[in-house]
Amino acid sequence: MGLATVWSEVRYNYPMWRRHPGLDWDSAFGERVAGALAAQSDWQYYRLLQAFAALVKDSHVGVWMPDRVRETRGIPPVALWALGGQYVVIGFPAELGSSLGMALGDEVAAVDGVSAAEYAASQVAPYQSSPTAHYLGLQVARSLLEGPRGSPVEVQLRRPSGEEYACRLDRAPAGEEAEWVWYAPLASSGGVSARTVAPGIGMISLRSFGYEGVVADFDRELAALGQIEGLILDLRTNGGGNSGWSDAIAARLIERPLEGMQERRPQYSAALRSWGLGENGTGTTWEEKRMLPLEPQGPVSFHGRLVLLTSAATHSAAEDFVGPLKTGGRARTVGGTTAGSTGNPLFFELPGGGGFSVCTRYMLLPDGSEFIGLGIPPDVPVGVTTADIATGHDPVLERAVAEVER
């Protein structure tokens, strides 16, 4: 029933099948029926569903396991980032540095005796729903060391110098009082925070649009910066949230209305299908819609030079935020190409307590260009290296400051 539910709801609701001309969704379902019926643990069963959903290659189409199953899984307290096919340490409890010699910028070379690339390709990547290769790398990095909660994992690490060392990590969270060492530009926690980065230039880190107080927090931090000539918004670890809240923040940054995102809405008619009409005789026609324009509003505002920092982790509602500001000429973007996925997911329960979501919207940038499955490229591409992570250097921010000052 769970497999059939995923198959039928994705088949009916997913609006972008044209992205997958070579995927026979019905055949893929049939090939997995025997596997779903086989005797197995709940974890194995849900892994089958996750791999099935991952065929759609959309991060808004995905299956999650029941709480009772997720509670049996764990990840060591080590944060990884994907960098040019490598999985690099960007955060860890300080105690691991003193006891194991772990350092920022170290690369995972092997997991349980298998090369990191091979382990990722066979044990992790097939279960990740990702629209782009660069976002898939981040998803794999986040799950690379996952396993039974409390169990050890043998990890071979390689320093930027090329020296390798082995360590055994427990798949259990760090204590609440643990002091973490972070490569600050890619730290994913902290909410909304602001600081001055150069004379007359402020930066606000916006790490999420996913909580109700984000607009009020932005207003507070923007006001605290005082009179500034340039503003940098750091969206490099912003995984999205609520586009209504991201629009409200964007409205504080404009003096004139900006065109909103576009949407292609499929309309299905069984009668048209019976007559062989609609797209490829499927009975589907398309309605082109433009979202409402962004209008200036808010108790605080900023109308000076604006730069947005982006990366492969800039995702969903964060891309809805970047799109109008970039294509409307209000902001320049510096960093990496965004994840390439947005789409107002529809949620369903699955037998056994899990669930899944399916993307329901085919979104385009305000100028009509595609970004789903591609990402939004930056105006100024700038990446970080393992050496940057090891030393705490932030070339993306440096270039953004130069963009504001030029």
N, C-alpha and C positions, 0 to 999 in steps of 0.2 A: 504493500500500500504506500509506503514511504517513497519508494522508487517511482511508482506510478504518479504520485502527487508531484514530485519534482519534474518529471517528464511533462505532465499535462499542463501544469501552471507556467512553466517556462515556455513551452510550445505556444501557448495562447497569449501570454502577456509580454514576452520579450519583443521589443520593437525593432531590433537591428539585425535580423537574420541575414541581411545582405552583406554583413561583415564576414559571414562564414559560408561562402558558397560551397565549400568542400565538406561541410559537416552534415551528415545525415542523422539528424537527431532521433528519428524514429528507430533507425537501425541500431544506434548506440544504446537506446533503451532496451531493445530486444536482446542485445548481446550481454546485458547485465542482469537479466531476470534470474537466470540460474544462480549467479553469484549472490544476489540478494536473498534468495531462498535457502542458501546453504547454511548449515549449522556453523555459527560463529559468535564471537563476543559482540556486544553492542558497539564497542570501539571499532572493530573490524567492519561491521555493517555500515556505520556512519562514515568510515573512511571511503567505502565504496560509493556512497552518495556524494561525498565531497569530490572525489575524482570525476564522477559523472557531471556534476555542476561545473567543474573546472573546465570542461570542454568548451563552454560558452566564452571563456576568456573575458570575463567582465567581473570586476570586483564588487559590483552590486548584485551579482548572482552567486550565492554561496550557501553552504549548509553548515550549521553549527551543532555540536553534540549536546546531549542532555547535561545538565549541571552535574549529575552524579558521575558521569563519565569524565567530564572536564576536570572534576576534582581529583581524579586519579592520575592526571598528567601534570608535569612540572617542567620548568626551564631553569637552568642555573642563573644566578643573578649577574649575568653578563649581557650587556647591550651590544648588538652587532649592527653594522651598516654595510650595505653592498657597495663596492667600489671597484669598477672595472673587472668584474668577475671574481673579486676577492670578498671575503667576509671579515670585516675589520672591527676590532674592539673600539667602541666609543664611550663605554661606561662600565664601571664595576665598583663594588664596595672596596674601600681603601685597604681593608684587611687582606684581600686577595693580592694586592700589590706587595704587601709586606711579607706574606707567607709564601706566595708562588712566584713573585717577580713579575706579575702581569703588569702591562703598561698600555696606555692609549696608543693606537696605531698598530698593535700586534695583529697579525692575520691568522685566521684559523686555517691550518694546513691540512688537518685530517681529523675525522671524528670516528672514534672506536676503530681505529686502524684502517679506515677507508679515506681516500683523498676527499677533501671538502667538496670539490666539484662533482665527483662521482656520487658521494653521499647525498648531496643536494638534489642531483638529477633523479636519483632513484627513490629516495625516501621522503622528500619534502616537496619539490616543485610540482609533481603530478596532482597534488591535493590543494593547490593554491589557485584561486580564481583571480586571474590578473589580465588587464587589458593590454599591457605593454611589457616588453622584456625588462625595461629598467625598473618598473614597479614590481614585477615578479621577483627581481633580485632582492628588493627590500623585504618582501613577504617571506622569502626563503630565509633571509638573514634573521628575521624575528623568530622563526620556528626551527632553525637549524639544530639546536641543541635540545629540543623537546624530547621527552620520553616519560616513562613511568615515574610518577612523583616520588622523590626521595632516592631514586636510583642514581648510581654514579655514571658519568660519561667521561671517557678518556679523550682528551683533546690535545692535539699537537698544534702548538702555536709557533709562528715565525715572526721574529722581530723585524723592523724595517732594515736592520743591518744584514738580514739573511740568516742569523742564528736561530735555531729551533730549540724548543724545550717542550716537555710533556707535562701535563697536569691532569689531575682527576677532580672533576667538579660534581657536586651534588645537585640534583634537580630539585631544589627547594629554594624558596625565596629568602632573601636576606632579612635580618631582623629589622624591626621598625626604626631602631636607633642607629642603624648602619650609616656610616658616612661614605658617600659615593664620590668617586672621581669621574668627571665627565669631560668630554670634548663639548664645551658649552654650546657652540653653534648648532649642534644636532641633538641636544637634549630635548626630550619630548614632554617633559613635565614643566610646570611652572605657571600655567595659565597665561594671563596678559601681564606684561611687564615692560617698563620703559626706562630708557637711559639716554644721556647725551653722548654721542659718539665722535663729535667734532664740533668746533665752534659754530653755533647756529644750526646744527643738524641733530635731530633726535631720532631714536629708533624705538619702535614698539614691536615686541615679539608677540605674535598672535598664534598660539599653538593649537587652538581649537575654536571652531564655531559651534560646538556641541553642547553648550550649557546655557541656561537661561540668562545668567548674569553677564554674559560676555560683552554685550553692548554697553552696559553701565560701567564695566571694568575698563573698556576702551575709552569711554568718555573721561573717566577719572585720570587715566594715564596720559591721555592727550593733553588735558588741562594742566597736569603737573609739569609737562615739558615747557610750558610758558611760551614766550615768543621765539619761534624758530623759523628759519627760512626753508629748510628742507626736512623731509620726513622719510624714513626708511621703515617699511613694514616687513618683518621677517615671518614668512609663511613656510619656511623650509621643512618644518615638521608638523604642519597643519593638515590633519587627515580629514577635515571637513566637519559636517554637523548639519546645521539648519541654515538653508540659504536665505530665509527671511532675516535672520540675525546678521548674516554676512552682508546682505543688501543694506541693512540699516547702518552698518559701519561704513560701507562704500558711500552712502548718501552724505556722510560727514566730510567727504573728501572732494566733493564736486561743487562747482559754481553754476553749472548748467546741466540740463538733463542729458543722460547718456542712454543710447539705445540698449535695450535688454537683450538677453540671449534669445536664440531662436529654437523652435521645437518642430519636429516632424511627427505628427500623430497618425498612427495607422487606424483606418476605419474598415472593419470587416463586414461584408455582406454575403450571406449564404446564397442569395439569389444571383448576385454577380458571379460567384464561383460556379454556380450551376450552368451559367451561360459562357463560362470560360473567359470572363472579363476580370478586370483588376490587374494588379501587378503579376505578370507571368501566369495569368489565369487563376490566381489564388483567391480572388474576391476581395483583395485588399486595395484600398485607395488611400491617398495621403492628404492630410490637411496640414498646411504650413501655418504655424502660429509664431508670433513674436511676443515675447514676454513684455510686461509693462516697462516703460523706461525707468531708469533710476532718477529720482528727483532729489535735489538738494534738501536736506532737512537735518534736524538735530540740535541739541543745546550747545554743542561745541562743533567746531569745524576747522579744517586745515585746507588751504588753497595754494600752498607753495609747491616747490618741486617735490615730486613723489616718486619713490623707487620701491619696487616689490622684490623681495628675495624669494626665489622658488627652487624646488628640487623635485626629485622623483616621488617624494613623500607628500607633495602638495596635491591634495586629492579631493574630489567630490565638490562639496560646497566651497572649498578653497579655490577650486578651479572656476566655479561660478562667480567668485569674487574677482579673480584675476582677469577673466575674459572681458567684461565691459570696460574695465579701467585701462587695460592694455590696448584693445582694438579701438577704443574711443579716444586714444591719444592722451589720456589723463596721466598715465604712469608708464615708466620704463621698467622692464623686468631684468633681473640679473641673477644668474645661477644656473640651474638645470631645468630640463624639460619636465613639466608636471606629469602626474600619473596617467591621465587620459581616461577618466571615468567619472560620470555623474549620472543620476537618473532616478531619484525619488523611489526607492525600493518598496515593493509590496511584500508583506511578511506573512508567513504561513507556519502553522504548527505541524510537526511530523510525529508519527507514532513512536512512543517511547520517550517523549519529552524533549526532543530536539526541535530544530526549526530551520527554515531557510528563507532567503529573500530573492526576489527577482527584480531586475531593473525594469522600469515601466516607461521611461522617457528617452527619446532620441534627440539629444540636445546638440545644437550647433552654436558656434560663437556668434556674436552680434553681426559680424560681417558675412555670415553664412558659411564660414569655413569649418571643416571637420576637425575635431580634436579627440573624439572618442576613439580609443585604440591607438592614438598617436601621442597625445599630450600637447600642451601649449609650449612651444619653444620659447626660450628667453630672448630678449633683444640683445643681451650681452652674455654669451655663454662663459661661465666660470665654474670650474670644479675644484674640489679639494683633493689632496694627495694623502697618502699614509704619513708622509713627513709633516704635513700640516696638522693632522690629527695628533701626532706624537708631540708636537711642540705647542699646540694650542693656537696656531696661526689661522686666521680667517680671511682668505683671499677674496671670498665672495663679498663680505662686508667692506673690505678695503676698496674693491672696485665700485661698490654702490656709493660709497662716500665720494669717490672721484666723479661718478656720474652726476651726483647732486651739485658738486662744486664747479663742474665744467660750464 
